């Protein structure tokens, strides 16, 4: 038997929903909206990575793989996270043979999208049912989302408006909201790191 025998290497689960809900402090509605946003934002992620590699743009391919790795980790998709990590590492180390890691990533993303497409995410998590994270968790959750390039950050900023406005001040909150809406994660993180952020 070889190391590739499935009995020796049980496959990672496609999606660990309970762990994902726990990551967002038990906020099931927010988690479902994060899944819906992932399904929309990352549907063509593997194609974009392959296109970058075909164009010999390794830095772009590595950046895309790194972002996908973070997003997969945020929603607790272990198989895709592992595949994206392997490709990210291969590209960072300058390995030319990325065929197998890329095929693994493509298969993992396809499996995850099939799972998400089979879930009625929007009906289960209408925006009107948005619930802010537990008190004190908005900033760490938001930082994690921005660090991973997770598009669902916009949902969190809206759901946690009260806490974020109190921490940052109304003017800074408005600037943060605009940065997140523009998908400018770097600008949003700078706003969170600005000295005296709690004073408007």
C-alpha positions in Angstrom: 0.0 0.0 0.0 1.2 3.5 -0.8 1.0 6.8 1.0 -1.7 7.7 -1.5 -4.1 5.0 -0.3 -7.3 6.7 0.9 -7.5 4.4 3.9 -4.2 5.9 5.1 -5.1 9.5 4.3 -8.8 10.1 5.0 -10.0 13.1 3.1 -10.5 16.4 4.9 -14.2 17.4 5.2 -15.5 19.8 2.6 -17.1 22.1 5.1 -17.2 22.1 8.9 -20.3 24.1 9.6 -20.2 23.9 13.4 -16.6 25.1 13.5 -17.5 27.9 11.2 -20.4 29.1 13.4 -18.1 28.8 16.4 -15.5 30.9 14.6 -18.1 33.7 14.3 -19.0 33.5 18.0 -22.1 31.3 17.4 -23.6 33.8 15.0 -25.3 31.3 12.6 -26.9 34.0 10.4 -23.6 35.8 9.8 -21.9 32.5 9.0 -24.5 31.7 6.4 -24.1 35.1 4.8 -20.3 34.6 4.8 -20.9 31.4 3.0 -23.1 33.1 0.4 -20.5 35.8 -0.1 -17.8 33.2 -0.5 -19.8 31.4 -3.1 -20.2 34.6 -5.1 -16.7 36.0 -4.6 -14.6 32.9 -5.1 -16.5 30.9 -7.7 -13.9 31.6 -10.4 -10.9 31.7 -8.0 -9.3 28.6 -9.5 -9.7 29.9 -13.0 -8.0 33.2 -12.0 -5.1 31.3 -10.5 -4.7 29.1 -13.5 -4.9 32.2 -15.8 -2.2 33.9 -13.8 0.1 30.8 -14.0 -0.5 30.5 -17.7 0.5 34.1 -18.1 3.7 33.4 -15.9 2.5 35.9 -13.3 3.6 33.9 -10.3 3.2 36.8 -7.8 -0.4 37.2 -8.8 -1.1 33.5 -8.6 0.5 33.3 -5.2 -1.5 36.3 -3.9 -4.7 34.7 -5.2 -3.9 31.4 -3.6 -3.0 33.1 -0.3 -6.3 35.0 -0.3 -8.3 31.9 -1.1 -6.5 30.0 1.7 -7.6 32.7 4.2 -11.1 32.7 3.0 -11.4 28.9 3.2 -10.0 29.1 6.7 -12.6 31.7 7.7 -15.5 29.5 6.6 -13.8 26.3 7.9 -13.4 24.5 4.6 -10.5 22.2 5.5 -10.0 20.5 2.2 -9.8 23.7 0.2 -7.7 25.4 2.9 -5.2 22.6 2.7 -5.1 22.7 -1.1 -4.7 26.4 -1.2 -2.0 26.2 1.5 -0.1 23.7 -0.6 -0.3 25.8 -3.7 0.6 29.0 -1.8 3.7 27.3 -0.3 4.7 25.9 -3.7 4.5 29.3 -5.4 6.2 31.1 -2.5 9.1 28.5 -2.7 9.4 29.1 -6.4 8.6 25.5 -7.4 7.8 25.3 -11.1 5.7 22.1 -10.9 2.4 23.4 -9.6 0.3 21.0 -11.6 -0.7 18.7 -8.9 -1.4 21.4 -6.2 -3.4 23.3 -8.7 -5.5 20.3 -9.7 -6.1 19.5 -6.0 -7.2 23.1 -5.4 -9.6 23.0 -8.4 -11.1 19.8 -7.2 -11.5 21.0 -3.6 -13.1 24.3 -4.7 -15.5 22.5 -7.1 -16.5 20.2 -4.2 -17.1 23.1 -1.9 -19.1 25.0 -4.5 -21.3 22.0 -5.1 -22.0 21.9 -1.3 -22.7 25.6 -1.1 -24.9 25.5 -4.2 -27.0 22.8 -2.5 -27.6 25.0 0.5 -30.4 27.6 0.5 -28.1 30.2 2.0 -30.0 33.4 1.3 -33.3 32.1 2.5 -31.7 30.9 5.8 -29.8 34.2 6.4 -31.8 37.2 5.3 -30.1 40.5 5.9 -33.0 41.6 8.1 -32.0 38.9 10.5 -28.4 40.2 10.9 -27.1 39.8 14.4 -24.0 41.6 15.6 -21.2 39.4 17.0 -20.8 39.0 20.8 -19.7 42.3 22.5 -16.0 42.8 22.1 -15.6 40.4 19.1 -16.4 42.8 16.3 -12.8 44.1 15.9 -11.0 40.8 16.0 -13.5 39.2 13.7 -13.3 42.1 11.3 -9.5 42.1 11.3 -9.5 38.3 10.5 -11.9 38.9 7.6 -9.9 41.8 6.2 -6.6 39.9 6.6 -8.0 37.0 4.6 -9.7 39.1 2.0 -13.1 37.9 3.0 -15.8 39.8 1.2 -18.3 39.2 4.0 -16.5 41.9 6.0 -19.2 44.3 4.7 -21.9 42.2 6.4 -20.0 42.3 9.7 -19.4 46.1 9.5 -23.2 46.6 9.1 -24.2 44.1 11.8 -21.7 45.6 14.3 -22.4 49.2 13.6 -23.2 50.2 17.1 -20.0 48.7 18.6 -17.7 49.9 15.8 -19.2 53.4 15.9 -18.6 53.6 19.7 -15.0 52.3 19.3 -14.0 54.4 16.3 -16.3 57.4 16.3 -19.0 58.1 13.7 -16.7 59.7 11.1 -14.1 56.9 11.3 -16.9 54.3 11.1 -18.2 55.9 7.9 -14.7 55.8 6.4 -14.4 52.2 7.4 -17.7 51.3 6.0 -16.8 53.0 2.7 -13.4 51.2 2.5 -15.0 47.8 3.1 -17.7 48.5 0.5 -14.9 49.4 -2.0 -13.2 46.1 -1.1 -10.1 48.2 0.0 -9.0 45.9 2.8 -5.6 47.6 3.2 -7.3 51.0 3.8 -9.8 49.4 6.2 -7.0 47.9 8.2 -5.2 51.2 8.4 -8.3 52.8 9.8 -8.6 50.2 12.5 -4.9 50.7 13.3 -5.1 54.5 13.4 -3.9 56.0 16.8 -6.7 57.3 18.9 -9.3 55.3 16.9 -11.8 55.5 19.7 -12.1 59.3 19.5 -14.1 61.1 16.8 
